[in-house]
Amino acid sequence: MVIACDLSNTETPNTSPTATQEGQSANNSNPNQQVVPHLDRWGIYRLDIDTQIIDSLYSSPIEIASLRLNSASDRFVFSQKLSGESSSEEIFTLSTNGNDLHRITDNSFWDLYPVWSPDGSKVAFLSQRSSSLGIYLMKADSSEAVQLYDSSSQEADRLDRRSYRLYKRR
C-alpha cells in the first residue's frame, strides 16, 4: 500500500532507533501503533502489509498531486510545483522502491493530472500551454509530446438540432 499525503499538521514521530527502524513510537502506550516518518513534509510512503513497517519513498516541502501507479506496479507518476511560489507545475515519475526520480516535463506551463496509458508506455496529462487547457500525451521517457485535445474551441460549439451537425458559431 502506498499513499501520498500532507502530514505537516500531525505530531512529529519519536526519532529514536526503535521508532525509526520498527515504525513504532517508543513513547506510546500501544507498542503496535505505527508512526509515519513524515518530517513535516509531503511524501509518498510504502506500508509493508506483513511487517507493518512504513517507509518514506519520496518527500518534499511542496505539495505532491495526482499520484498514480502504472499497470506493472513499478512506477508512479505525479505532478508537483517546483517551488512554493511557482505558478508552473511539472510531471515526475518515480520507481516504487523510491529511486530513479525523473522529471518528464520541463517548461513554464501547468502540467497537471498525469495518468498512465494502460500499457505504461505513455503518460496523458492536462496542460495550459496556450490560453486554454488541452490534453497531451507523451512517452514515459518524456519524448514525443503531442496534443490530443484543445478545449479552446469548445466554448463556441453548439448542436444544430435541425441538421444534427456540429458547427462553430460566428
LUMVO-12743 format. One record per residue: residue number from 1; x, y, z of N, C-alpha, C in turn. Coordinates in pm, 1 decimal, m for minus. Each point is the difference from the previous one (the first is absolute). Layout:
! LUMVO-12743
+-----+----------+----------+----------+----------+----------+----------+----------+----------+----------+
! pos !   n.east !  n.north !     n.up !  ca.east ! ca.north !    ca.up !   c.east !  c.north !     c.up !
+-----+----------+----------+----------+----------+----------+----------+----------+----------+----------+
! NUM !        X !        Y !        Z !        X !        Y !        Z !        X !        Y !        Z !
...
+-----+----------+----------+----------+----------+----------+----------+----------+----------+----------+
! end
This chain:
! LUMVO-12743
+-----+----------+----------+----------+----------+----------+----------+----------+----------+----------+
! pos !   n.east !  n.north !     n.up !  ca.east ! ca.north !    ca.up !   c.east !  c.north !     c.up !
+-----+----------+----------+----------+----------+----------+----------+----------+----------+----------+
!   1 !     84.8 !   m115.9 !      0.0 !    m84.8 !    115.9 !      0.0 !     89.7 !    122.6 !      0.0 !
!   2 !    m30.2 !     96.5 !    m87.3 !     78.7 !    122.5 !     m8.1 !    m95.3 !    117.1 !      5.4 !
!   3 !     38.8 !    104.9 !     72.0 !    m83.1 !    118.2 !     10.7 !     84.1 !    124.4 !    m19.5 !
!   4 !    m64.6 !    106.0 !    m45.1 !     64.0 !    132.6 !     m4.0 !    m85.8 !     88.7 !     86.6 !
!   5 !     60.7 !     73.4 !     88.3 !    m79.7 !     83.2 !     88.5 !     81.9 !    111.1 !     60.9 !
!   6 !    m71.7 !     98.3 !     53.2 !     61.0 !    110.2 !     72.6 !    m13.8 !    m31.9 !    147.2 !
!   7 !    110.4 !    m15.1 !     65.9 !     m2.7 !    m31.7 !    141.6 !     58.3 !    113.1 !     82.0 !
!   8 !     m2.2 !    120.1 !    m54.6 !     63.3 !    112.5 !     68.3 !    m73.3 !     42.1 !    126.4 !
!   9 !   m125.4 !    m39.3 !     15.8 !    m74.2 !     37.8 !    119.5 !    m12.2 !   m112.1 !    101.4 !
!  10 !     76.0 !   m107.0 !    m18.7 !     m6.1 !   m110.7 !     94.5 !    120.2 !      6.0 !     93.1 !
!  11 !     m7.8 !    m72.8 !    107.8 !    107.5 !     m1.2 !     98.5 !    124.5 !    m65.8 !    m57.9 !
!  12 !    114.3 !     59.7 !     22.6 !    126.0 !    m55.8 !    m46.8 !     28.6 !   m129.5 !     73.9 !
!  13 !     35.7 !   m106.9 !    m73.0 !     23.9 !   m127.6 !     66.8 !    127.7 !      2.1 !     81.6 !
!  14 !      7.5 !    m91.4 !     94.4 !    120.5 !    m19.1 !     78.4 !    110.8 !    m44.7 !    m95.8 !
!  15 !    117.4 !     60.5 !      8.5 !    108.1 !    m33.9 !    m91.6 !    101.3 !    m96.0 !     60.8 !
!  16 !    m39.8 !    m69.1 !    105.7 !     90.9 !    m98.1 !     59.0 !     19.3 !   m115.2 !    m97.9 !
!  17 !    108.4 !    m78.7 !     14.4 !     20.5 !   m113.0 !    m90.9 !   m119.0 !    m94.5 !     m3.0 !
!  18 !    m67.1 !    m17.6 !    110.5 !   m117.3 !    m87.7 !      2.2 !   m108.6 !     52.6 !    m91.7 !
!  19 !    m29.7 !    130.5 !      8.1 !   m105.6 !     57.6 !    m82.2 !     38.2 !      0.5 !   m146.3 !
!  20 !    123.9 !     32.9 !    m32.5 !     42.8 !      8.9 !   m138.2 !     11.2 !   m137.2 !    m65.1 !
!  21 !     58.8 !    m94.6 !     67.6 !     23.3 !   m130.3 !    m60.0 !   m124.1 !    m87.7 !     m0.9 !
!  22 !    m81.3 !      7.3 !    100.1 !   m115.6 !    m88.1 !      7.5 !   m129.6 !     70.6 !    m32.2 !
!  23 !      3.8 !    133.6 !    m23.5 !   m120.2 !     71.8 !    m35.5 !    m96.7 !     15.8 !    114.9 !
!  24 !     45.5 !     m7.8 !    125.1 !    m90.3 !     16.1 !    112.2 !     56.4 !    100.0 !     99.6 !
!  25 !    m86.6 !     61.3 !     73.1 !     40.1 !    102.1 !     94.4 !     38.3 !    m61.8 !    133.3 !
!  26 !    120.5 !     34.2 !     47.3 !     46.0 !    m52.9 !    128.1 !    m74.4 !     63.5 !    116.4 !
!  27 !    m58.3 !    119.6 !    m20.8 !    m70.9 !     69.2 !    107.1 !   m147.7 !    m35.5 !      7.0 !
!  28 !    m47.6 !    m79.2 !    m90.2 !   m141.3 !    m33.4 !     m6.9 !    m28.4 !   m120.1 !     90.0 !
!  29 !   m115.3 !      0.1 !     64.5 !    m35.9 !   m112.2 !     85.8 !    m35.8 !   m125.0 !    m80.5 !
!  30 !    m32.7 !     15.6 !   m128.8 !    m31.0 !   m112.7 !    m85.9 !    121.5 !    m28.5 !    m88.3 !
!  31 !     77.8 !   m105.4 !     26.8 !    122.2 !    m25.8 !    m76.5 !    m26.3 !    m38.7 !   m145.6 !
!  32 !   m123.6 !    m35.6 !    m36.4 !    m31.2 !    m39.0 !   m137.4 !    m47.0 !    115.7 !    m86.7 !
!  33 !    m17.3 !    118.2 !     58.0 !    m46.1 !    115.7 !    m77.1 !    114.2 !     52.0 !    m86.4 !
!  34 !    m25.4 !     18.8 !   m130.8 !    101.8 !     42.5 !    m94.8 !      4.6 !    151.9 !    m10.9 !
!  35 !    118.1 !     53.4 !    m30.3 !     20.1 !    142.7 !    m17.7 !     56.6 !     22.4 !   m139.4 !
!  36 !    m57.0 !     94.4 !    m73.2 !     48.2 !     32.5 !   m134.0 !    119.5 !     94.9 !     12.3 !
!  37 !    112.9 !    m32.0 !    m63.7 !    120.2 !     83.0 !      9.7 !     m8.0 !    122.3 !    m90.4 !
!  38 !    m81.0 !     98.9 !     36.1 !    m33.6 !    109.2 !    m91.4 !     91.7 !    120.1 !      0.7 !
!  39 !     59.6 !     35.5 !    110.1 !     91.9 !    112.8 !      8.7 !    m61.9 !    131.3 !    m48.2 !
!  40 !   m129.3 !     20.0 !     22.8 !    m71.8 !    121.7 !    m38.3 !      9.5 !     30.5 !   m149.0 !
!  41 !    m10.8 !   m101.7 !    m82.4 !     10.1 !     16.2 !   m144.7 !   m107.8 !    m82.6 !    m69.5 !
!  42 !    m27.7 !     34.0 !   m125.6 !    m84.0 !    m84.0 !    m83.8 !     80.5 !   m124.0 !    m32.6 !
!  43 !    m67.8 !   m112.4 !    m21.7 !     77.4 !   m119.1 !    m29.2 !    m77.9 !   m111.9 !    m65.4 !
!  44 !     75.8 !    m93.2 !    m53.6 !    m53.0 !   m125.2 !    m53.4 !     58.1 !   m108.5 !     89.8 !
!  45 !    m87.3 !    m80.7 !     57.7 !     40.7 !    m98.4 !    100.5 !    m39.7 !   m139.5 !    m42.6 !
!  46 !     78.3 !    m97.1 !     43.9 !    m29.5 !   m140.4 !    m25.5 !    m28.8 !    m67.6 !    133.2 !
!  47 !   m107.1 !    m77.9 !      4.3 !    m33.9 !    m78.7 !    117.8 !     16.9 !   m146.5 !    m35.3 !
!  48 !     90.2 !    m68.1 !     68.3 !     16.2 !   m143.1 !    m17.2 !   m112.2 !    m66.8 !     79.3 !
!  49 !    m90.7 !    m64.3 !    m68.9 !   m118.7 !    m59.6 !     62.7 !     39.4 !   m107.4 !    101.8 !
!  50 !    100.7 !    m79.4 !    m31.0 !     39.6 !   m109.2 !     89.3 !     64.8 !     49.7 !    128.5 !
!  51 !     93.3 !     94.5 !    m11.9 !     73.1 !     46.5 !    118.1 !    m59.3 !    125.5 !     62.5 !
!  52 !    m88.6 !     67.6 !    m73.3 !    m61.0 !    126.6 !     42.8 !    101.8 !    114.2 !     10.1 !
!  53 !    115.6 !    m13.8 !    m63.5 !    101.1 !    105.2 !     m0.1 !    m32.3 !    100.8 !   m109.6 !
!  54 !      9.2 !    128.0 !     33.4 !    m27.6 !    109.3 !    m93.1 !    132.4 !     64.8 !    m38.5 !
!  55 !     25.2 !      9.5 !   m130.2 !    121.2 !     62.5 !    m51.7 !    m37.2 !    120.9 !    m84.2 !
!  56 !     82.3 !    103.2 !      5.4 !    m15.7 !    115.8 !    m86.6 !     73.1 !    m28.0 !   m130.2 !
!  57 !    m72.2 !      8.3 !   m112.7 !     62.6 !    m19.6 !   m130.8 !     48.2 !    131.8 !    m58.8 !
!  58 !    m75.3 !    107.2 !     26.6 !     32.5 !    132.1 !    m54.9 !    m66.2 !    103.6 !     89.1 !
!  59 !     70.7 !    107.5 !     29.7 !    m61.4 !    106.1 !     78.4 !     42.4 !    135.2 !    m54.0 !
!  60 !    m84.7 !    100.4 !     25.3 !     24.0 !    134.2 !    m51.1 !    m78.2 !     98.8 !     85.6 !
!  61 !     50.2 !    120.8 !     14.9 !    m77.8 !    102.2 !     70.8 !   m115.0 !     54.3 !    m85.5 !
!  62 !     m2.3 !    m36.6 !   m127.0 !   m100.7 !     49.8 !    m94.3 !   m100.3 !   m110.9 !    m31.2 !
!  63 !   m125.2 !     38.0 !    m13.0 !   m110.0 !    m94.7 !    m22.0 !     25.1 !    m93.2 !   m118.0 !
!  64 !    m32.4 !   m126.6 !     20.4 !      2.5 !   m103.4 !   m103.3 !   m145.6 !    m24.7 !    m38.8 !
!  65 !    m28.8 !     m1.6 !   m130.2 !   m139.0 !    m14.6 !    m43.7 !    m14.0 !   m112.5 !   m102.9 !
!  66 !   m118.7 !    m55.5 !     m7.3 !    m40.5 !    m95.9 !   m104.0 !     91.8 !   m121.3 !    m11.3 !
!  67 !     29.8 !    m62.7 !    109.9 !     85.6 !   m118.7 !      1.0 !    m71.9 !   m116.9 !    m65.5 !
!  68 !     65.7 !    m62.9 !    m98.2 !    m56.2 !   m116.1 !    m69.5 !    108.0 !   m106.6 !    m15.2 !
!  69 !    m39.4 !   m125.2 !     10.8 !     88.4 !   m115.2 !    m15.8 !    m25.0 !    m61.9 !   m137.2 !
!  70 !    105.9 !    m40.0 !    m70.7 !    m19.3 !    m60.6 !   m132.1 !    m52.0 !   m143.5 !     12.5 !
!  71 !    m39.5 !    m58.8 !   m112.8 !    m60.8 !   m134.2 !      1.9 !     99.3 !   m109.0 !     40.4 !
!  72 !    128.9 !     21.8 !    m18.6 !    101.2 !    m97.0 !     42.5 !     31.7 !     13.4 !    148.7 !
!  73 !    m56.4 !    101.7 !     64.6 !     20.2 !     28.5 !    142.5 !    147.0 !     24.2 !     35.5 !
!  74 !     74.9 !     60.3 !    m93.3 !    141.2 !     27.0 !     29.5 !     38.9 !    147.5 !    m11.1 !
!  75 !    m91.9 !     88.0 !    m44.5 !     30.4 !    143.5 !    m10.4 !   m122.9 !     82.9 !     34.1 !
!  76 !     28.9 !    113.6 !     64.0 !   m102.9 !    100.2 !     27.5 !     15.6 !    114.9 !    m98.3 !
!  77 !   m107.8 !     71.4 !    m20.3 !      4.0 !    128.8 !    m68.3 !    m76.0 !     96.4 !     89.6 !
!  78 !     47.7 !    124.1 !      9.6 !    m66.9 !    102.0 !     80.8 !     39.9 !    137.5 !    m50.9 !
!  79 !    m73.6 !    102.3 !     43.2 !     36.1 !    136.9 !    m34.6 !     38.8 !     74.3 !    126.2 !
!  80 !     84.9 !    102.2 !    m20.6 !     47.9 !     77.2 !    113.6 !     52.8 !    134.0 !    m49.7 !
!  81 !    m28.1 !    105.4 !     78.6 !     60.9 !    129.5 !    m29.0 !    149.1 !    m10.3 !     28.8 !
!  82 !     77.2 !     84.7 !    m65.3 !    144.9 !     m2.5 !     21.9 !     38.8 !     75.9 !    124.9 !
!  83 !    m82.5 !     97.4 !     39.1 !     21.7 !     73.1 !    125.0 !   m136.6 !     41.8 !     51.4 !
!  84 !     m6.3 !     40.1 !    124.1 !   m126.4 !     40.8 !     59.1 !    m62.8 !    119.6 !    m68.2 !
!  85 !     82.1 !     88.5 !    m57.8 !    m50.2 !    120.6 !    m65.8 !    m19.9 !    m18.5 !   m149.8 !
!  86 !     43.7 !   m109.3 !    m55.5 !     m5.4 !    m23.5 !   m144.3 !   m143.6 !    m15.8 !    m47.1 !
!  87 !    m28.4 !     54.4 !   m118.2 !   m132.8 !    m19.5 !    m57.0 !     m2.4 !   m120.4 !    m93.1 !
!  88 !    115.9 !    m46.7 !    m44.4 !      2.4 !   m118.1 !    m86.4 !      5.3 !   m126.2 !     85.2 !
!  89 !    m48.8 !   m106.3 !    m58.6 !      3.0 !   m129.8 !     67.2 !     54.3 !   m100.4 !    m99.8 !
!  90 !     88.7 !    m87.7 !     43.1 !     64.9 !    m95.6 !    m89.2 !    m38.9 !   m143.1 !     36.2 !
!  91 !     27.9 !    m92.0 !    m91.4 !    m34.6 !   m140.7 !     18.7 !    128.2 !    m80.6 !     20.9 !
!  92 !     m7.0 !    m90.3 !     97.7 !    113.1 !    m83.9 !     38.0 !    m41.6 !   m145.9 !      0.0 !
!  93 !     97.4 !    m89.7 !    m19.4 !    m21.6 !   m142.9 !     22.9 !    101.1 !    m44.6 !    106.1 !
!  94 !    m36.5 !   m103.4 !     72.7 !     82.9 !    m52.2 !    108.1 !    m22.6 !   m150.0 !      8.2 !
!  95 !    108.5 !    m76.7 !     14.8 !    m15.2 !   m144.8 !     16.4 !    m62.1 !    m28.7 !    136.5 !
!  96 !    m62.6 !   m113.3 !     14.1 !    m68.2 !    m34.0 !    125.2 !     95.8 !    m32.3 !    113.4 !
!  97 !    129.2 !    m11.7 !    m28.9 !     96.2 !    m19.3 !    108.7 !     56.4 !    134.4 !     48.4 !
!  98 !    m47.0 !    110.4 !    m59.0 !     42.3 !    133.0 !     42.6 !    120.2 !     54.9 !    m73.1 !
!  99 !     57.3 !    m76.3 !    m90.7 !    115.1 !     44.5 !    m79.4 !    m47.7 !     44.5 !   m137.7 !
! 100 !     90.0 !     54.0 !    m77.7 !    m25.7 !     26.3 !   m140.9 !   m109.4 !    104.4 !    m22.6 !
! 101 !     12.0 !    115.7 !     64.4 !    m92.2 !    111.3 !    m19.9 !     33.5 !     67.9 !   m132.5 !
! 102 !   m101.6 !     18.0 !    m85.4 !     18.1 !     68.8 !   m128.7 !   m103.5 !    110.0 !    m15.2 !
! 103 !     46.0 !    117.0 !    m36.3 !    m90.5 !    109.3 !    m37.5 !    m24.6 !    m15.8 !   m148.9 !
! 104 !   m126.3 !    m23.3 !    m39.7 !    m26.5 !    m27.2 !   m141.4 !    m58.6 !    119.2 !    m74.7 !
! 105 !    m38.8 !    106.3 !     70.6 !    m33.8 !    124.9 !    m68.0 !     93.1 !    107.7 !     54.8 !
! 106 !     35.1 !     92.9 !    m84.7 !     92.6 !    105.9 !     39.1 !    m36.3 !    126.2 !    m77.7 !
! 107 !    m90.3 !     77.7 !     55.5 !    m47.8 !    119.8 !    m67.7 !    m57.7 !     96.0 !    103.4 !
! 108 !    m58.0 !    108.1 !    m44.5 !    m58.2 !     97.9 !     92.1 !   m152.2 !     m7.7 !      2.4 !
! 109 !    m56.3 !   m111.8 !    m42.3 !   m145.0 !    m16.8 !     m7.4 !    m52.2 !    m84.2 !    116.1 !
! 110 !   m131.0 !     m2.6 !     13.0 !    m64.2 !    m92.1 !     93.3 !     m9.0 !   m135.7 !    m67.0 !
! 111 !     63.8 !    m98.6 !     53.9 !    m13.2 !   m138.4 !    m45.5 !    m59.0 !    m76.4 !    117.8 !
! 112 !   m126.7 !    m41.0 !    m14.2 !    m78.2 !    m49.0 !    113.2 !    m64.2 !   m135.2 !    m27.8 !
! 113 !    m42.4 !    m65.9 !    105.2 !    m81.8 !   m122.0 !     m3.8 !     55.9 !   m109.1 !    m92.3 !
! 114 !    123.7 !    m41.4 !     19.6 !     55.0 !   m105.2 !    m86.0 !    m63.1 !   m135.8 !     28.0 !
! 115 !    m16.1 !    m78.5 !   m105.2 !    m48.4 !   m138.2 !     10.4 !     78.5 !    m86.6 !    m98.2 !
! 116 !     18.6 !   m124.4 !     36.0 !     72.1 !    m94.3 !    m85.8 !    m90.2 !    m53.3 !   m109.7 !
! 117 !     57.8 !    m32.1 !   m114.8 !    m71.7 !    m76.3 !   m102.4 !    m13.8 !   m142.7 !     53.9 !
! 118 !    m93.7 !    m78.1 !    m52.2 !    m18.1 !   m136.4 !     51.7 !    126.7 !    m85.8 !     m3.4 !
! 119 !     86.1 !     18.9 !   m100.7 !    122.3 !    m80.7 !     m6.8 !    118.4 !     63.2 !     73.2 !
! 120 !    m17.9 !    119.3 !     58.0 !    104.9 !     65.4 !     77.3 !    109.3 !     66.1 !    m81.9 !
! 121 !    m17.1 !      6.6 !   m131.9 !    104.3 !     58.7 !    m84.4 !    m15.7 !    150.4 !    m19.3 !
! 122 !   m118.8 !     52.8 !     30.6 !    m27.0 !    142.4 !    m22.5 !    m71.0 !     60.4 !    121.5 !
! 123 !      4.5 !    132.2 !      4.7 !    m67.6 !     75.8 !    104.8 !    m87.5 !    105.0 !    m67.0 !
! 124 !   m127.0 !      3.3 !     36.1 !    m90.5 !    105.1 !    m46.2 !    m13.1 !    101.2 !    113.0 !
! 125 !    m18.3 !    126.9 !    m35.7 !    m10.7 !    103.6 !    101.8 !    m70.5 !    122.2 !    m55.9 !
! 126 !    m45.8 !     83.0 !     89.0 !    m64.0 !    125.7 !    m33.8 !    106.2 !    108.5 !      6.8 !
! 127 !      0.5 !     90.1 !   m100.0 !    100.1 !    106.5 !     m0.3 !    m58.8 !    127.7 !    m56.4 !
! 128 !     43.3 !    111.4 !     55.7 !    m41.5 !    130.4 !    m52.1 !    120.3 !     62.7 !    m69.8 !
! 129 !     18.8 !    m37.4 !   m125.5 !    114.3 !     47.3 !    m77.7 !    m37.7 !    116.2 !    m90.4 !
! 130 !   m126.4 !     36.5 !      2.6 !    m48.4 !    117.8 !    m71.8 !   m104.9 !     63.9 !     90.6 !
! 131 !    m94.3 !     68.2 !    m58.1 !   m102.7 !     64.6 !     82.4 !   m105.0 !    m98.6 !     50.0 !
! 132 !      8.3 !   m124.4 !    m43.3 !    m98.7 !    m99.8 !     42.8 !     70.2 !   m127.6 !     45.0 !
! 133 !    m75.0 !    m83.2 !     68.8 !     51.6 !   m129.6 !     43.9 !    m10.4 !   m100.6 !   m113.4 !
! 134 !     96.5 !    m89.1 !     m6.7 !     m2.8 !   m105.7 !    m99.0 !     44.1 !   m130.6 !     62.8 !
! 135 !    m32.2 !   m109.2 !    m66.9 !     43.8 !   m131.8 !     44.1 !    118.3 !    m40.0 !    m87.7 !
! 136 !    109.7 !    m38.4 !     65.4 !    122.5 !    m37.7 !    m69.5 !     35.4 !   m144.2 !     32.4 !
! 137 !     74.9 !    m60.8 !    m90.5 !     48.2 !   m136.1 !     18.5 !    148.0 !     m1.3 !    m35.4 !
! 138 !     81.6 !    m59.6 !     86.9 !    142.6 !    m11.6 !    m28.6 !     50.6 !   m136.7 !     44.3 !
! 139 !    111.9 !    m41.0 !    m58.9 !     62.9 !   m123.9 !     44.0 !     49.0 !     18.7 !    143.2 !
! 140 !      4.8 !   m107.2 !     75.6 !     41.2 !      6.5 !    141.0 !    145.4 !     44.3 !     15.6 !
! 141 !     77.8 !     m5.4 !   m108.0 !    139.0 !     47.5 !      4.9 !      9.4 !    149.8 !    m28.2 !
! 142 !   m112.4 !     68.9 !    m11.0 !    m17.2 !    144.3 !    m22.6 !     13.6 !     42.1 !   m145.5 !
! 143 !     m0.5 !    m91.8 !    m92.3 !     10.6 !     36.5 !   m142.0 !   m137.1 !     m2.8 !    m67.1 !
! 144 !     m4.9 !     64.2 !   m113.4 !   m115.8 !     m3.1 !    m89.4 !   m131.5 !     45.2 !     64.7 !
! 145 !     m0.2 !    115.4 !     61.1 !   m124.1 !     54.9 !     55.4 !    m87.2 !     52.9 !   m113.8 !
! 146 !   m124.8 !    m42.9 !     m3.7 !    m94.5 !     46.8 !   m101.9 !   m130.2 !     42.4 !     67.8 !
! 147 !    m63.2 !     99.8 !    m57.4 !   m128.9 !     44.6 !     52.6 !   m110.2 !    m86.8 !    m59.4 !
! 148 !    m83.0 !    m56.8 !     86.8 !   m112.1 !    m82.8 !    m44.6 !   m128.6 !     79.1 !    m10.2 !
! 149 !    m13.6 !    100.7 !     84.3 !   m126.5 !     73.8 !      7.3 !     27.1 !    142.2 !     44.9 !
! 150 !    m62.4 !     95.6 !    m68.1 !      9.9 !    141.3 !     36.2 !   m139.3 !     47.2 !     39.1 !
! 151 !    m16.7 !     44.4 !    122.4 !   m132.5 !     38.9 !     48.7 !    m42.5 !    139.3 !    m44.2 !
! 152 !     86.6 !     76.5 !    m65.9 !    m34.1 !    138.4 !    m34.7 !   m117.6 !      9.4 !    m96.5 !
! 153 !    m15.5 !    m93.6 !    m89.9 !   m109.7 !      6.8 !    m97.1 !   m133.8 !    m40.9 !     59.2 !
! 154 !     m1.5 !    m60.2 !    115.6 !   m123.5 !    m53.5 !     56.0 !    m96.0 !    105.8 !     52.1 !
! 155 !     46.2 !    117.7 !     31.4 !    m89.1 !    103.8 !     51.1 !   m100.1 !     46.6 !   m105.3 !
! 156 !     36.6 !     m9.7 !   m126.6 !    m87.0 !     51.2 !   m104.6 !    m73.2 !   m110.1 !    m76.2 !
! 157 !     26.9 !   m125.2 !     28.3 !    m68.6 !   m108.7 !    m70.3 !   m143.2 !    m12.6 !     48.3 !
! 158 !    m88.7 !    m29.3 !    m92.4 !   m138.1 !    m28.9 !     39.5 !    m61.8 !    m97.4 !    m98.9 !
! 159 !   m105.8 !    m61.9 !     39.0 !    m66.0 !   m100.5 !    m82.6 !   m113.2 !     64.1 !    m77.9 !
! 160 !      0.3 !    m14.4 !   m133.0 !   m110.7 !     43.0 !    m83.3 !    m99.4 !   m115.4 !     m2.2 !
! 161 !   m108.8 !     13.0 !     74.4 !    m94.1 !   m111.4 !     15.5 !    m75.0 !    m32.6 !   m127.7 !
! 162 !     m6.7 !     94.1 !    m94.6 !    m70.7 !    m28.6 !   m125.2 !     80.1 !    m94.6 !    m88.2 !
! 163 !    131.9 !     17.3 !     m3.8 !     79.4 !    m83.8 !    m89.7 !     86.0 !   m101.1 !     76.6 !
! 164 !     m0.3 !      8.8 !    134.3 !     79.4 !    m89.2 !     84.3 !    148.9 !      4.0 !    m35.2 !
! 165 !     47.4 !    119.3 !    m30.6 !    142.2 !     18.8 !    m26.0 !     56.1 !     99.2 !     99.7 !
! 166 !    126.2 !    m18.9 !     31.4 !     67.6 !     98.3 !     84.3 !     59.3 !    106.9 !    m90.0 !
! 167 !    m15.3 !    122.9 !     40.2 !     65.6 !    107.5 !    m73.7 !     43.8 !    107.7 !     95.7 !
! 168 !     86.7 !     85.3 !    m45.2 !     56.0 !    104.0 !     83.3 !    m78.8 !    128.3 !    m21.0 !
! 169 !    m43.3 !     58.5 !    111.1 !    m72.3 !    125.8 !     m3.2 !     95.4 !    111.0 !    m42.9 !
! 170 !    m47.7 !     91.4 !    m85.4 !     85.3 !    112.1 !    m45.7 !    m27.3 !    123.8 !     76.5 !
+-----+----------+----------+----------+----------+----------+----------+----------+----------+----------+
! end
